[in-house]
């Protein structure tokens, strides 16, 4: 028996009748019930009618969980409406890629952050080279704070300034306090913009990533000798109870830094600072 087709890609395909390529794609989706990955690349779709028909076929398919639509939507196709249809379908997508000039402008819409905040199964979201802006990043950052499943967000090539980068940085590494670091997103790697020299998120390693971030913050404070000041400020009368937990966190996460890292601070330096200066009961 023939092996079922699980992945399908149309890349820069031309038909004499433009509508025929949509018919071909839809029929292929309908007749291949084991299909899981669908890629439509550099093949123009010039109107919303064709785009809607193809998206409906994808959504109605029982197994497709990865969709890539790259550089395909013309000026008459609203890429954001297409994305909203995918997100609102309640289909359990693992990957959604709308890449390269797909006319995605949210105009203040919140479907992307709302979807992320619902913690869906989606693992990879790629929206590179569209028209997302700083306001979109602020909303997406809020969604990421409530998301533990997304492993990669690719957003390079959009209209994002340092303002948008900083709000995303705060979503994955909020350095105001140890609690805010702990409450940050530790699962999603943000690709395409520079978030500076912070411990990066890695999929399926949330606990380790959280620990590296805490060690990073303690190391940064150690250089200024202000760890105990911040810990007393953050935890007040309960700060003493945290001594063994903080020391354990320093020890357990010391292996994530090496001497070749320019920001490396030896764990003994942090431990000495804390044990020397933390207020003790009299």
DOZATI-246779 format. One record per residue (C-alpha): x, y, z. Coordinates in steps of 0.2 Angstrom, whole numbers, always signed. Each point is the difference from the previous one (the first is absolute). Layout:
REM residues N
      x      y      z
      X      Y      Z
...
***
This chain:
REM residues 282
      x      y      z
     +0     +0     +0
     +6    +17     -4
     +7    +11    +14
    -11    +14     +4
     +5    +18     -4
     +3    +10    +16
     +8    +15     -7
     -4    +11    -15
     +9    +15     -7
     -5    +11    -15
    +15    +11     -4
     -1    +14    -13
    -13    -10    -10
     -8     +8    -16
    -16     -5     -8
     -8     +8    -16
    -16     +2    +10
     +5     +8    +17
    -16     -7     +8
     +6    -18     -5
    +14     +0    +12
    -12     +3    +14
    -12    -14     -6
    +15    -11     -1
     +6     +4    +18
    -17     -2     +7
     -3    -17     -9
    +17     -6     +6
     -4     +4    +18
    -17     -8     -1
     +6    -16     -7
    +15     -3    +11
     -7     -3    +17
    +17     -4     +8
     +8    +17     -4
     +8     +9    +14
    +10    +14     -7
     -5    +12    -14
    +12    +13     -8
     -5    +13    -13
    +15    +10     -5
     +3    +14    -12
    -16     -4     -9
    -12    +15     -1
    -17     +1     +6
     -8    +16     -6
    -17     +1     +8
     -9     -4    +17
    -12    -13     -9
    +14    -11     -5
    +10     +2    +17
    -16     -4    +10
     -4    -15    -10
    +18     -7     +3
     -1     +4    +19
    -17     -8     +2
     +8    -16     -8
    +14     +0    +12
    -10     +3    +15
    -13    -14     -4
    +14    -12     -3
     +1    -13    +15
    +19     -1     +2
     +9    +16     -7
     +9     +8    +14
    +14    +10     -9
     -4    +13    -12
    +13    +11    -10
     -6    +14    -11
    +15    +10     -7
     +0    +15    -11
    -17     -4     -8
    -13    +13     +5
     -3    +14    -13
     -5    +18     +4
    -19     -5     +0
     +3    -14    +13
     -1     +5    +19
    +13    -11     +8
     -6     +4    +17
    -17     -7     -4
     +8    -16     -6
    +10     -1    +16
    -16     +4    +11
     -9    -14     -9
    +14    -13     +4
     +1     +6    +18
    -19     +0     +3
     -3    -17     -8
     +3    -10    +16
    +11    -11    -10
    +15     -7    +10
    +14     +7    -11
    +18     -3     +5
     +8    +12    -13
     -7    +16     -9
    +12     +9    -11
     -6    +15    -10
    +16     +6     -7
     +6    +14    -11
    -11    +14     -6
    -17     -8     +5
     -8    +17     +4
     -2     -3    +18
     -6    +16     +9
    -10     -3    +16
     -7    +18     +1
     +0     -2    +19
     -9    -17     -1
     +4    -12    +14
     -3    -17     -7
    +19     -5     +0
     +3     +4    +19
    -18     -6     +5
     +5    -17     -9
    +17     -1     +8
     -8     +4    +17
    -12    -15     -2
    +16    -11     +1
     -5    -10    -16
    +11    -15     -6
     +9    +12    -13
    +19     -3     +1
     +6    +11    -14
     -6    +17     -6
     +9     +9    -15
     -6    +17     -5
    +16     +7     -8
     +0    +14    -12
    -17     +7     +2
     -7    +16     +8
     -1     -4    +19
     +5    +15    +11
     +5     +5    +18
    -19     +0     +5
     -1    -18     -6
    +15     -5    +10
     -7     +8    +16
    -16    -11     -2
    +10    -16     -5
    +11     +3    +15
    -15     -1    +11
     -6    -16     -9
    +17     -8     +2
     +0     +3    +19
    -15    -13     +1
     +7    -12    -13
    +11    -15     +4
     -2    -10    -17
     +7    +11    -13
    +18     -4     -4
     +5    +12    -13
     -7    +17     -6
     +9     +7    -16
     -4    +19     -2
    +15     +7     -9
     -3    +12    -14
    -15     +9     +7
     -2    +18     +5
     +7     -3    +18
    +11    +13     +9
     +9     -1    +16
    -17     +3     +9
     -7    -16     -7
    +16     -9     +4
     +0     +5    +18
    -17     -5     +3
     +4    -17     -7
    +16     -1    +11
    -11     +3    +15
    -11    -14     -5
    +14    -13     +0
    +11     +9    +13
     -8    +12    +12
    +15     +5    +11
     -9    +11    +12
     +0    -13    +13
     +3    -19     +3
    -18     -3     +0
     -3     +9    -17
    +15    -10     -7
     -9    -16     +6
    -16     +6     -7
     +7     +4    -18
     -3    -11    -15
    +13    -14     +0
     -5    -11    -15
     +0    +12    -15
    +15     +4    -10
     -3    +17     -8
    +10     +1    -17
     +3    +14    -12
     +3    +14    +13
    +14     +4    +12
     -4     -3    +18
    +17     +3     +6
    +11    -11    +11
    -12    -10    +10
     -3    -18     +3
    -10     -6    -15
    -15    -11     +1
     +1    -18     -6
    -15    -12     -3
     -4    -13    +13
    +13     +7    +12
    -11    +13    +10
     +7     -4    +17
    +18     +1     -5
     -3    +16    -10
     -8     +8    +15
    +15     -5    +11
    +12     +8    -13
    -10    +16     +0
     +0     +1    +19
    +19     -4     +0
     +2    +14    -13
     -9    +13    +10
    +10     -5    +16
    +16     +1    -10
     -5    +18     -6
     -4     +6    +17
    +16     -8     +7
    +11    +11    -11
     -8    +15     +9
     +0     -8    +17
    -19     +3     +2
     -7    -18     +1
     -5     +1    +18
     -7    +17     -2
    -12     -6    -13
     -4    -16     +9
     -5     +9    +16
    -10    +13    -10
     -9    -13    -10
     -4    -12    +15
     +2    +10    +15
     -3    -10    +16
     +0    -16     -9
    +17     +3     -9
     +9    -11    +13
    -10    -15     -4
     +5     +1    -18
    +19     -2     +4
     +1    -19     -3
    -11     +1    -15
    +10    +14     -8
    +17     -8     +4
     -7    -17     -8
     -5    +10    -15
    +17     +7     -2
     +8    -17     +2
    -12    -10    -12
     +2    +13    -14
    +18     +4     +1
     +3    -14    -14
     -9    +11    -12
    +14    +13     -1
    +18     -3     -4
    +16    +10     +1
     -1     +4    -18
    -16    +10     +3
     +4    +18     +2
    -14     +2    +12
     +5    -15    +11
     +0     +3    +19
     +7    -14    +10
    -14     -7    +12
    +11     +2    +15
     +1    +18     -3
    -19     +2     +1
     -1    -12    +15
    +13    +10     +9
     -9    +16     -3
    -16     -7     +6
     +7     -9    +16
    +10    +16     +4
    -13    +13     -1
    -18     -8     +2
     -8     +7    +16
     +0    -13    +13
    -11     -1    +16
     +7     +9    +15
***
